Amino acid sequence: NIPLPPETVILGEIGLTGEVRPVSGIEKRIKEGVRQGYRHFFLPGIQADQIEVPGAQITALNKILDLYSLISQPI
């Protein structure tokens, strides 16, 4: 029951133990998201360190449970 901040996108695949796994074409997806007005992106930790897209605020997400603590803080 915690809403995501506006203009937020979460990218990744969730494993059975809650880990957030990388997905293909992530930079292209972020660029398209920025083009459509999204600004905040939660990405798998391994990919978050490698990607830098102008206009995108990128936050690493290793486990899906980490999302609760991240969205309870202002972005």
JOBELRA-V595920 format. One record per pair of residues at least 24 apart in sequence whose ideal C-beta (glycine too) atoms are under 8 Angstrom apart, sorted by the first residue. I is the first residue (numbers start at 1). J is the second residue. D is the distance in whole Angstrom. If there is no record, write none. Layout:
I:J:D, I:J:D
This chain:
2:68:7, 2:71:6, 2:72:7, 4:71:6, 5:40:6, 5:71:7, 5:75:5, 7:37:6, 7:38:5, 7:39:4, 7:40:6, 8:38:7, 8:39:8, 8:40:4, 8:41:8, 8:42:7, 8:75:8, 9:33:5, 9:38:5, 9:40:7, 9:41:5, 9:42:7, 10:41:8, 10:42:4, 10:61:7, 10:67:7, 11:41:7, 11:42:7, 11:43:5, 11:44:8, 12:42:8, 12:43:6, 12:44:4, 12:47:8, 12:61:7, 13:44:8, 14:64:5, 18:63:5, 18:64:5, 18:65:6, 19:62:7, 19:63:6, 19:64:8, 20:44:5, 20:45:7, 20:61:5, 20:62:6, 20:63:7, 20:64:6, 22:46:6, 22:47:5, 23:47:8, 26:51:6, 27:51:5, 27:53:7, 30:56:5, 30:58:8, 40:75:5, 42:67:7, 42:70:7
